[in-house]
Amino acid sequence: MIKINEHYLKLQSSYLFSNIAKRLEAFQKANPDKQIIRLGIGDVTRALPAACIAAMHKAVDEMANDATFRGYGPEQGYDFLRSKIALHDFQKHGAQIADDEIFISDGAKCDTGNFQEILSIQAKVAVPDPVYPVYVDTNVMAGRTGAFKDGRYGELVYLDCTRENNYIPDLPDKPVDLIYLCYPNNPTGATITKGQLQKWVDYARQNKALILYDAAYEAFIRDESIPRSIYEIDGAREVAIEFRSFSKTAGFTGTRCAYTVVPKQCSAYTASGDRIAVYDLWNRRHTTKFNSVSYPVQKAAEAIYSDQGQAQVRQLVDYYMRNADYIRKVITALGFKCAGGENSPYIWVDGQRDSWEFFDILLQKAGVVCTPGAGFGKCGQGYIRISSFNSYENVQKAMEQLKKAL
Ligand code: MLT
């Protein structure tokens, strides 16, 4: 008899964003004439930068000709893209990352979800609360979390992120092996200072732990003093993996291209305490399970690093940040306390009532979709997350409707 992986039965009924999509679909069926403005899932709405489109077209033409056609590429990604990333995203900022420490992939969601596979099933895992649900759910699937009770999994260590601690959690009060951090943070929009991040790196070094650092929203940082990469921090190469994505930066949510940085010094250990390079394990997994991203898409991603591409991406990010600024101002003027929106595309609003109740009010009265904070964890209860990924006109309209509804 074929048996299932019973850990799946411990998962909550559906993935947060699927759950929201279902509610929205039901609402639209019942109210077919109502115009809805989506400020829920962080999905971009603006076209790809022109430099990316030109590079993609050219690459498609190459695929149309036997002389320039390409079949399987290197599983880790083409050198033309890996070298640009290492130079522009790290070396130029003083972080010593080599070209071959970059692994191209089709998304930070997949990479943050998959990385735990190469680690022990016994690893004690610490996650922030609120948290991007992928970190938790993939550990549930693997069997590291225990059962779900009273809003939390028994075997996970939760790192509370609250207004009181500016959404930067304290170090865990019990030993942990694997730590997920995300800055600029999804969902709170909070950022971390170099000093605060240094404490986490020092903790990981002292405890032989590993940090999975999700920096998918790095491009939205405005404040020069905020670290863009964990590798700006001393000692991070030994204990941290970093995830980045072109999804939000360059509008690649539908095009799919991202990357993970795995420094060669980064270590994990066998049961008997022997050091193993995480790099070798990830390279083995990646080459076995993945055939990289298509050539035209990698060419489009490479174009981001051209002078034109850099200017166009900056424009794109600035566009969404103007939305974020606008949302933040309206929400604050309405008397709500909020975080984020200054170095992040998300605004985290203390709604002063149940998150799902607030979600329903905004949907029904204002025709605006947000994300209920409770869907990100217990500490998210009472909050909603508003995304700035939409047109400026829609954001203005949404804020007008929201003012009337509240
Ligand atoms: C979000 O809204 O949190 C993100 O869009 C989800 C994702 O990137 O997978």
Residues whose N, C-alpha, C, O or C-beta is under 5 A from the ligand:
A	BS01	MLT	G40 I41 G42 D43 K109
